[in-house]
């Protein structure tokens, strides 16, 4: 089973911990699939700063092939996270470095994999039809993607995933049916702590979430996707595939970041960089006046 994560990566900077963790949907799926025994690679762009160098080392330590990973001069993509009460809040992100245009050589290299996974935070959605000519395609549309915008691509997908924790079960099941009717082979709608639905021509199966004391849910959906891809790709039945995917997602909820491997960073410097200066405060007062 060969899985390629293609697209986004990010350094998740936890300001309340002053710790930085590797992340990003495409990168996470590659790492989690590797932990499940698949041969995986990551196609994307890293910066050459401390964050980017750390993520490259982590990929190699996690046995993810980095021959299609490009390093450019500049800061790695980042997302800043703060703890407010018991809630983790995303303050800002800069994914500029991680965005790229797929070239012919990269497209050709995808034929070496059974499944190519990408997602909404990257820039590869318009290329899905071309990728699907070379490998099966999995795409994560997240929670904010309008289905109407996704529908033209669904017929090209092996697995179409949506985050549906904001949906009731009837709405989530209706979403699964719409995804399948639009042509996707499998439709996954994750429901957060309520579990997940996986649909195919054989019907819709529900999987309850494993009960754990969650420390950090970041990356749990990516772990579930990786579990489904590896289960389907290795010939497991749907029930055992969903049970294993749920267990992997539950394990992720018990560590910080998507899969730990954090390093310290200067959180005070990041806060200072984004704090409004005195002049901007005066300007805001003048505008209000």
C-alpha positions as a Markdown table, in Angstrom:
| # | Residue | x | y | z |
|---|---|---|---|---|
| 1 | Unk | 0.0 | 0.0 | 0.0 |
| 2 | Unk | 1.6 | 3.3 | -1.2 |
| 3 | Unk | 0.1 | 6.6 | 0.0 |
| 4 | Unk | 1.3 | 10.1 | -1.1 |
| 5 | Unk | 0.4 | 13.2 | 0.9 |
| 6 | Unk | 0.4 | 16.1 | -1.5 |
| 7 | Unk | -0.1 | 19.7 | -0.6 |
| 8 | Unk | -0.2 | 21.5 | 2.7 |
| 9 | Unk | 2.1 | 21.4 | 5.7 |
| 10 | Unk | 2.2 | 23.8 | 8.7 |
| 11 | Unk | 4.2 | 24.5 | 11.9 |
| 12 | Unk | 1.5 | 24.6 | 14.5 |
| 13 | Unk | 2.8 | 27.1 | 17.1 |
| 14 | Unk | 1.2 | 26.6 | 20.5 |
| 15 | Unk | 1.7 | 30.0 | 22.1 |
| 16 | Unk | 0.5 | 28.8 | 25.5 |
| 17 | Unk | 3.2 | 26.1 | 25.6 |
| 18 | Unk | 5.9 | 27.9 | 23.6 |
| 19 | Unk | 6.1 | 24.7 | 21.6 |
| 20 | Unk | 5.9 | 24.1 | 17.8 |
| 21 | Unk | 4.5 | 20.9 | 16.3 |
| 22 | Unk | 4.6 | 19.6 | 12.7 |
| 23 | Unk | 1.1 | 19.5 | 11.1 |
| 24 | Unk | -1.0 | 20.0 | 8.0 |
| 25 | Unk | -3.6 | 17.8 | 6.5 |
| 26 | Unk | -1.6 | 16.2 | 3.7 |
| 27 | Unk | 1.5 | 15.8 | 5.8 |
| 28 | Unk | -0.4 | 14.3 | 8.7 |
| 29 | Unk | -2.1 | 11.7 | 6.5 |
| 30 | Unk | 1.3 | 10.7 | 5.2 |
| 31 | Unk | 2.7 | 10.3 | 8.7 |
| 32 | Unk | -0.3 | 8.4 | 10.1 |
| 33 | Unk | -0.5 | 6.1 | 7.1 |
| 34 | Unk | 3.2 | 5.3 | 7.6 |
| 35 | Unk | 2.6 | 4.5 | 11.2 |
| 36 | Unk | -0.1 | 2.0 | 10.0 |
| 37 | Unk | 2.5 | 0.2 | 7.8 |
| 38 | Unk | 1.9 | 1.9 | 4.4 |
| 39 | Unk | 4.8 | 3.1 | 2.3 |
| 40 | Unk | 4.3 | 6.9 | 2.1 |
| 41 | Unk | 5.7 | 10.1 | 0.7 |
| 42 | Unk | 5.2 | 13.8 | 1.1 |
| 43 | Unk | 5.0 | 16.1 | -1.9 |
| 44 | Unk | 5.1 | 19.7 | -0.7 |
| 45 | Unk | 7.2 | 22.8 | 0.1 |
| 46 | Unk | 9.0 | 23.5 | 3.3 |
| 47 | Unk | 10.8 | 26.7 | 4.4 |
| 48 | Unk | 14.5 | 26.5 | 5.3 |
| 49 | Unk | 14.0 | 28.1 | 8.8 |
| 50 | Unk | 14.2 | 26.2 | 12.1 |
| 51 | Unk | 10.5 | 25.1 | 11.7 |
| 52 | Unk | 11.0 | 23.8 | 8.2 |
| 53 | Unk | 14.2 | 22.0 | 9.0 |
| 54 | Unk | 12.5 | 20.4 | 12.0 |
| 55 | Unk | 9.5 | 19.2 | 9.9 |
| 56 | Unk | 11.9 | 17.7 | 7.3 |
| 57 | Unk | 13.8 | 15.8 | 10.1 |
| 58 | Unk | 10.5 | 14.5 | 11.5 |
| 59 | Unk | 9.2 | 13.3 | 8.1 |
| 60 | Unk | 12.4 | 11.3 | 7.7 |
| 61 | Unk | 12.2 | 9.9 | 11.3 |
| 62 | Unk | 8.6 | 8.8 | 10.6 |
| 63 | Unk | 9.8 | 6.9 | 7.5 |
| 64 | Unk | 8.0 | 9.2 | 5.0 |
| 65 | Unk | 9.8 | 9.5 | 1.7 |
| 66 | Unk | 10.9 | 13.2 | 1.2 |
| 67 | Unk | 12.3 | 12.8 | -2.3 |
| 68 | Unk | 9.3 | 14.9 | -3.6 |
| 69 | Unk | 9.6 | 17.5 | -0.8 |
| 70 | Unk | 11.1 | 20.8 | -1.8 |
| 71 | Unk | 12.8 | 23.2 | 0.5 |
| 72 | Unk | 12.8 | 26.9 | -0.4 |
| 73 | Unk | 14.5 | 29.9 | 1.2 |
| 74 | Unk | 12.1 | 31.6 | 3.6 |
| 75 | Unk | 9.9 | 30.9 | 6.6 |
| 76 | Unk | 7.8 | 27.7 | 6.8 |
| 77 | Unk | 4.0 | 27.9 | 6.8 |
| 78 | Unk | 2.7 | 28.5 | 10.3 |
| 79 | Unk | -0.5 | 28.5 | 12.3 |
| 80 | Unk | -0.7 | 30.2 | 15.8 |
| 81 | Unk | -2.7 | 28.5 | 18.5 |
| 82 | Unk | -3.6 | 30.0 | 21.9 |
| 83 | Unk | -5.3 | 28.4 | 24.9 |
| 84 | Unk | -8.3 | 30.4 | 26.2 |
| 85 | Unk | -9.9 | 28.6 | 29.1 |
| 86 | Unk | -10.0 | 25.0 | 28.0 |
| 87 | Unk | -10.4 | 25.9 | 24.3 |
| 88 | Unk | -7.6 | 26.0 | 21.7 |
| 89 | Unk | -8.2 | 29.0 | 19.4 |
| 90 | Unk | -6.5 | 29.5 | 16.0 |
| 91 | Unk | -5.4 | 33.1 | 16.0 |
| 92 | Unk | -3.8 | 33.4 | 12.5 |
| 93 | Unk | -2.0 | 31.5 | 9.9 |
| 94 | Unk | 0.4 | 32.1 | 7.0 |
| 95 | Unk | 0.5 | 29.2 | 4.5 |
| 96 | Unk | 2.1 | 31.1 | 1.7 |
| 97 | Unk | 5.3 | 29.0 | 1.6 |
| 98 | Unk | 3.3 | 25.8 | 1.4 |
| 99 | Unk | 1.3 | 26.8 | -1.6 |
| 100 | Unk | 2.7 | 25.6 | -5.0 |
| 101 | Unk | 1.8 | 24.9 | -8.6 |
| 102 | Unk | 2.0 | 21.2 | -9.5 |
| 103 | Unk | 4.5 | 20.6 | -12.4 |
| 104 | Unk | 4.7 | 17.8 | -14.9 |
| 105 | Unk | 7.4 | 15.9 | -13.1 |
| 106 | Unk | 5.5 | 15.9 | -9.9 |
| 107 | Unk | 2.3 | 14.9 | -11.6 |
| 108 | Unk | 4.1 | 12.0 | -13.3 |
| 109 | Unk | 5.6 | 10.9 | -10.0 |
| 110 | Unk | 2.2 | 10.4 | -8.5 |
| 111 | Unk | 1.7 | 7.3 | -10.7 |
| 112 | Unk | 4.1 | 5.5 | -8.3 |
| 113 | Unk | 1.5 | 5.6 | -5.5 |
| 114 | Unk | -1.8 | 3.8 | -5.0 |
| 115 | Unk | -3.5 | 6.8 | -3.5 |
| 116 | Unk | -2.7 | 10.5 | -3.5 |
| 117 | Unk | -4.2 | 12.5 | -0.6 |
| 118 | Unk | -4.7 | 16.2 | -0.6 |
| 119 | Unk | -7.0 | 18.8 | 1.0 |
| 120 | Unk | -8.7 | 22.1 | 1.2 |
| 121 | Unk | -5.7 | 24.0 | 2.7 |
| 122 | Unk | -3.5 | 23.2 | -0.3 |
| 123 | Unk | -3.7 | 24.4 | -3.9 |
| 124 | Unk | -4.3 | 21.1 | -5.8 |
| 125 | Unk | -8.1 | 20.8 | -6.0 |
| 126 | Unk | -8.1 | 22.1 | -9.7 |
| 127 | Unk | -5.6 | 19.3 | -10.6 |
| 128 | Unk | -7.7 | 16.5 | -9.1 |
| 129 | Unk | -9.0 | 15.2 | -12.5 |
| 130 | Unk | -5.4 | 15.0 | -13.8 |
| 131 | Unk | -4.1 | 13.3 | -10.7 |
| 132 | Unk | -7.0 | 10.8 | -10.9 |
| 133 | Unk | -5.6 | 9.6 | -14.3 |
| 134 | Unk | -2.5 | 8.4 | -12.5 |
| 135 | Unk | -3.6 | 7.2 | -9.0 |
| 136 | Unk | -6.7 | 7.0 | -6.8 |
| 137 | Unk | -7.4 | 10.3 | -5.2 |
| 138 | Unk | -8.5 | 11.2 | -1.6 |
| 139 | Unk | -9.4 | 14.8 | -0.8 |
| 140 | Unk | -10.4 | 16.4 | 2.5 |
| 141 | Unk | -12.8 | 19.3 | 2.0 |
| 142 | Unk | -12.9 | 20.2 | 5.7 |
| 143 | Unk | -15.9 | 21.8 | 7.4 |
| 144 | Unk | -16.3 | 25.1 | 5.5 |
| 145 | Unk | -16.3 | 23.9 | 1.9 |
| 146 | Unk | -19.5 | 24.4 | -0.1 |
| 147 | Unk | -20.7 | 21.1 | -1.5 |
| 148 | Unk | -21.7 | 22.8 | -4.8 |
| 149 | Unk | -18.1 | 23.9 | -5.3 |
| 150 | Unk | -16.8 | 20.4 | -4.6 |
| 151 | Unk | -19.3 | 18.5 | -6.7 |
| 152 | Unk | -17.5 | 18.8 | -10.1 |
| 153 | Unk | -14.5 | 17.0 | -8.5 |
| 154 | Unk | -16.3 | 14.2 | -6.6 |
| 155 | Unk | -16.6 | 11.9 | -9.6 |
| 156 | Unk | -12.8 | 11.7 | -9.7 |
| 157 | Unk | -12.4 | 10.7 | -6.0 |
| 158 | Unk | -11.7 | 7.4 | -4.4 |
| 159 | Unk | -12.4 | 9.0 | -1.0 |
| 160 | Unk | -14.1 | 12.4 | -0.4 |
| 161 | Unk | -14.0 | 13.5 | 3.2 |
| 162 | Unk | -15.9 | 16.3 | 5.0 |
| 163 | Unk | -15.8 | 17.4 | 8.7 |
| 164 | Unk | -19.4 | 17.4 | 9.9 |
| 165 | Unk | -19.2 | 17.9 | 13.7 |
| 166 | Unk | -21.6 | 20.9 | 13.2 |
| 167 | Unk | -24.2 | 18.6 | 11.5 |
| 168 | Unk | -26.9 | 16.5 | 13.0 |
| 169 | Unk | -27.0 | 12.9 | 12.0 |
| 170 | Unk | -29.8 | 13.3 | 9.4 |
| 171 | Unk | -27.9 | 16.1 | 7.8 |
| 172 | Unk | -24.6 | 14.1 | 7.9 |
| 173 | Unk | -26.3 | 11.1 | 6.2 |
| 174 | Unk | -27.8 | 13.3 | 3.6 |
| 175 | Unk | -24.3 | 14.8 | 2.9 |
| 176 | Unk | -22.9 | 11.3 | 2.5 |
| 177 | Unk | -25.6 | 10.4 | 0.0 |
| 178 | Unk | -25.0 | 13.6 | -2.0 |
| 179 | Unk | -21.3 | 12.9 | -2.2 |
| 180 | Unk | -21.9 | 9.3 | -3.5 |
| 181 | Unk | -24.6 | 10.5 | -5.9 |
| 182 | Unk | -22.0 | 13.0 | -7.3 |
| 183 | Unk | -19.7 | 10.1 | -8.1 |
| 184 | Unk | -17.3 | 9.6 | -5.3 |
| 185 | Unk | -16.4 | 5.9 | -4.6 |
| 186 | Unk | -16.4 | 6.4 | -0.8 |
| 187 | Unk | -17.7 | 9.3 | 1.3 |
| 188 | Unk | -16.5 | 10.0 | 4.8 |
| 189 | Unk | -18.1 | 12.5 | 7.1 |
| 190 | Unk | -16.4 | 12.8 | 10.5 |
| 191 | Unk | -18.6 | 13.9 | 13.4 |
| 192 | Unk | -16.0 | 14.7 | 16.1 |
| 193 | Unk | -16.8 | 13.1 | 19.4 |
| 194 | Unk | -19.9 | 11.5 | 17.9 |
| 195 | Unk | -17.9 | 9.3 | 15.5 |
| 196 | Unk | -18.1 | 9.1 | 11.7 |
| 197 | Unk | -20.1 | 7.9 | 8.7 |
| 198 | Unk | -18.5 | 6.1 | 5.8 |
| 199 | Unk | -20.6 | 5.6 | 2.7 |
| 200 | Unk | -20.2 | 3.5 | -0.5 |
| 201 | Unk | -22.3 | 1.6 | -3.0 |
| 202 | Unk | -22.8 | -1.0 | -0.2 |
| 203 | Unk | -24.5 | 1.5 | 2.1 |
| 204 | Unk | -23.6 | 3.9 | 4.9 |
| 205 | Unk | -21.9 | 2.6 | 8.0 |
| 206 | Unk | -21.7 | 4.4 | 11.3 |
| 207 | Unk | -18.6 | 4.2 | 13.6 |
| 208 | Unk | -18.8 | 5.5 | 17.2 |
| 209 | Unk | -15.8 | 7.4 | 18.6 |
| 210 | Unk | -13.6 | 5.7 | 21.1 |
| 211 | Unk | -14.0 | 7.2 | 24.5 |
| 212 | Unk | -10.8 | 8.8 | 25.8 |
| 213 | Unk | -9.8 | 11.8 | 27.9 |
| 214 | Unk | -8.8 | 14.0 | 25.0 |
| 215 | Unk | -5.8 | 16.3 | 25.5 |
| 216 | Unk | -5.8 | 17.8 | 22.0 |
| 217 | Unk | -8.0 | 16.9 | 19.1 |
| 218 | Unk | -5.8 | 18.5 | 16.4 |
| 219 | Unk | -5.1 | 15.9 | 13.7 |
| 220 | Unk | -7.7 | 13.4 | 14.8 |
| 221 | Unk | -9.7 | 13.7 | 11.5 |
| 222 | Unk | -6.5 | 13.3 | 9.5 |
| 223 | Unk | -5.7 | 10.1 | 11.5 |
| 224 | Unk | -9.2 | 8.8 | 10.7 |
| 225 | Unk | -8.7 | 9.5 | 7.0 |
| 226 | Unk | -5.3 | 7.7 | 7.0 |
| 227 | Unk | -6.9 | 4.7 | 8.8 |
| 228 | Unk | -9.7 | 4.5 | 6.2 |
| 229 | Unk | -7.3 | 4.7 | 3.3 |
| 230 | Unk | -4.9 | 2.1 | 4.6 |
| 231 | Unk | -7.8 | -0.2 | 5.6 |
| 232 | Unk | -9.4 | 0.0 | 2.1 |
| 233 | Unk | -6.1 | -0.3 | 0.4 |
| 234 | Unk | -5.1 | -3.4 | 2.2 |
| 235 | Unk | -8.4 | -5.2 | 1.7 |
| 236 | Unk | -9.9 | -4.9 | 5.2 |
| 237 | Unk | -13.7 | -5.1 | 5.5 |
| 238 | Unk | -15.5 | -1.8 | 6.2 |
| 239 | Unk | -16.2 | -2.7 | 9.9 |
| 240 | Unk | -12.6 | -3.5 | 10.8 |
| 241 | Unk | -11.4 | -0.5 | 8.8 |
| 242 | Unk | -13.6 | 1.9 | 10.8 |
| 243 | Unk | -12.7 | 0.3 | 14.1 |
| 244 | Unk | -9.0 | 0.7 | 13.4 |
| 245 | Unk | -9.4 | 4.3 | 12.1 |
| 246 | Unk | -11.4 | 5.3 | 15.2 |
| 247 | Unk | -8.7 | 3.8 | 17.5 |
| 248 | Unk | -6.0 | 5.7 | 15.6 |
| 249 | Unk | -7.9 | 9.0 | 15.9 |
| 250 | Unk | -8.5 | 8.4 | 19.6 |
| 251 | Unk | -4.8 | 7.9 | 20.2 |
| 252 | Unk | -4.0 | 11.2 | 18.4 |
| 253 | Unk | -6.4 | 13.0 | 20.8 |
| 254 | Unk | -4.1 | 12.0 | 23.7 |
| 255 | Unk | -1.0 | 13.8 | 22.6 |
| 256 | Unk | -0.2 | 17.5 | 21.9 |
| 257 | Unk | -0.2 | 18.6 | 18.3 |
| 258 | Unk | -1.1 | 16.3 | 15.5 |
| 259 | Unk | 1.5 | 13.7 | 16.5 |
| 260 | Unk | 3.8 | 15.3 | 19.1 |
| 261 | Unk | 7.4 | 15.7 | 18.0 |
| 262 | Unk | 7.4 | 19.3 | 19.2 |
| 263 | Unk | 10.3 | 21.7 | 19.7 |
| 264 | Unk | 10.4 | 25.0 | 21.8 |
| 265 | Unk | 10.1 | 28.4 | 20.1 |
| 266 | Unk | 10.0 | 32.0 | 21.2 |
| 267 | Unk | 6.3 | 32.6 | 21.8 |
| 268 | Unk | 6.9 | 36.1 | 23.3 |
| 269 | Unk | 8.6 | 37.2 | 20.0 |
| 270 | Unk | 5.6 | 35.9 | 18.0 |
| 271 | Unk | 3.2 | 37.7 | 20.3 |
| 272 | Unk | 5.2 | 40.9 | 20.0 |
| 273 | Unk | 5.4 | 40.6 | 16.2 |
| 274 | Unk | 1.6 | 40.6 | 16.0 |
| 275 | Unk | 0.7 | 43.0 | 18.8 |
| 276 | Unk | -0.6 | 46.4 | 17.6 |
| 277 | Unk | 1.8 | 49.2 | 18.2 |
| 278 | Unk | 0.9 | 52.4 | 20.0 |
| 279 | Unk | 0.6 | 54.3 | 16.7 |
| 280 | Unk | -1.9 | 51.8 | 15.3 |
| 281 | Unk | -3.9 | 52.1 | 18.4 |
| 282 | Unk | -3.9 | 55.9 | 18.1 |
| 283 | Unk | -5.0 | 55.5 | 14.4 |
| 284 | Unk | -7.8 | 53.2 | 15.4 |
| 285 | Unk | -9.0 | 55.7 | 18.0 |
| 286 | Unk | -8.9 | 58.5 | 15.4 |
| 287 | Unk | -11.0 | 56.4 | 12.9 |
| 288 | Unk | -13.6 | 55.7 | 15.6 |
| 289 | Unk | -13.7 | 59.4 | 16.5 |
